[in-house]
Amino acid sequence: MVRRSGLAARCSFHGLRKAGCVYFAERGCSASEIASWSGHLSLREVERYVREANRKKMAANALRRVLEAEAAEAEAENETGQKVSNPSAV
């Protein structure tokens, strides 16, 4: 079926289904929602995709928080002319 679709020879049904599951997980779908779409009978594999997507989101959120804190520190330093390590204390 995949071959008749005109996709590259390296594509497989398994790979396409996994890509779809990862796509849904990265957009906040639950394991049960993904399994209902993909046809997985067990949530074990689908939960792995959701955990990995959650790890990526948490890493992005952590980086965003650090960058926002650094920007706030730099702004506070510009306003006071002194180095400020905790801008909320200003």
C-alpha positions as CSV (number, residue, x, y, z in Angstrom):
1,M,0.0,0.0,0.0
2,V,2.8,2.4,0.9
3,R,4.6,1.7,-2.4
4,R,1.5,2.5,-4.5
5,S,1.2,5.8,-2.7
6,G,4.3,7.1,-4.6
7,L,6.2,7.7,-1.3
8,A,10.0,7.1,-1.2
9,A,11.1,3.5,-1.0
10,R,12.5,4.0,2.5
11,C,8.9,4.7,3.8
12,S,7.1,1.9,5.6
13,F,3.6,1.7,7.1
14,H,5.2,1.3,10.6
15,G,7.3,4.4,10.1
16,L,4.4,6.5,8.9
17,R,2.2,5.4,11.8
18,K,5.0,6.2,14.2
19,A,5.5,9.6,12.6
20,G,1.7,10.3,13.0
21,C,1.8,9.2,16.6
22,V,4.7,11.4,17.4
23,Y,3.0,14.3,15.6
24,F,-0.1,13.9,17.7
25,A,1.8,13.5,20.9
26,E,3.8,16.7,20.3
27,R,0.5,18.5,19.8
28,G,-0.8,17.5,23.2
29,C,-3.0,14.4,22.4
30,S,-3.3,11.8,25.1
31,A,-2.1,8.2,24.7
32,S,-5.7,7.0,24.4
33,E,-6.5,9.5,21.7
34,I,-3.4,8.6,19.7
35,A,-4.1,4.9,20.1
36,S,-7.7,5.3,18.9
37,W,-6.3,7.0,15.8
38,S,-3.4,4.6,15.2
39,G,-5.1,1.3,16.0
40,H,-2.6,0.4,18.8
41,L,-4.2,-2.2,21.0
42,S,-1.8,-1.5,23.9
43,L,-1.0,1.9,25.2
44,R,2.6,0.9,26.1
45,E,4.3,2.1,22.9
46,V,2.0,5.1,22.5
47,E,2.8,6.2,26.0
48,R,6.5,6.2,25.1
49,Y,5.7,8.8,22.3
50,V,3.8,10.9,24.8
51,R,6.6,10.8,27.4
52,E,9.2,11.9,24.8
53,A,6.9,14.7,23.6
54,N,6.5,15.8,27.2
55,R,10.2,15.8,27.8
56,K,10.8,18.0,24.8
57,K,8.1,20.4,26.0
58,M,9.7,20.5,29.5
59,A,13.1,21.2,28.0
60,A,11.8,24.0,25.9
61,N,9.9,25.5,28.8
62,A,13.0,25.3,31.0
63,L,15.1,27.1,28.4
64,R,12.4,29.7,27.9
65,R,12.3,30.4,31.6
66,V,16.1,30.8,31.8
67,L,16.1,33.2,28.8
68,E,13.2,35.2,30.2
69,A,15.0,35.5,33.6
70,E,18.2,36.6,31.9
71,A,16.4,39.2,29.9
72,A,14.7,40.5,33.0
73,E,18.1,40.7,34.8
74,A,19.6,42.6,31.8
75,E,16.6,45.0,31.7
76,A,16.8,45.7,35.5
77,E,20.6,46.3,35.1
78,N,19.9,48.8,32.4
79,E,17.4,50.6,34.5
80,T,19.5,50.8,37.6
81,G,23.0,50.8,36.2
82,Q,23.9,48.1,38.6
83,K,24.1,44.3,38.2
84,V,20.9,42.7,39.5
85,S,20.7,39.0,40.1
86,N,17.1,39.0,41.2
87,P,15.1,41.5,39.2
88,S,11.9,40.9,41.0
89,A,13.6,42.3,44.2
90,V,14.1,45.7,42.5
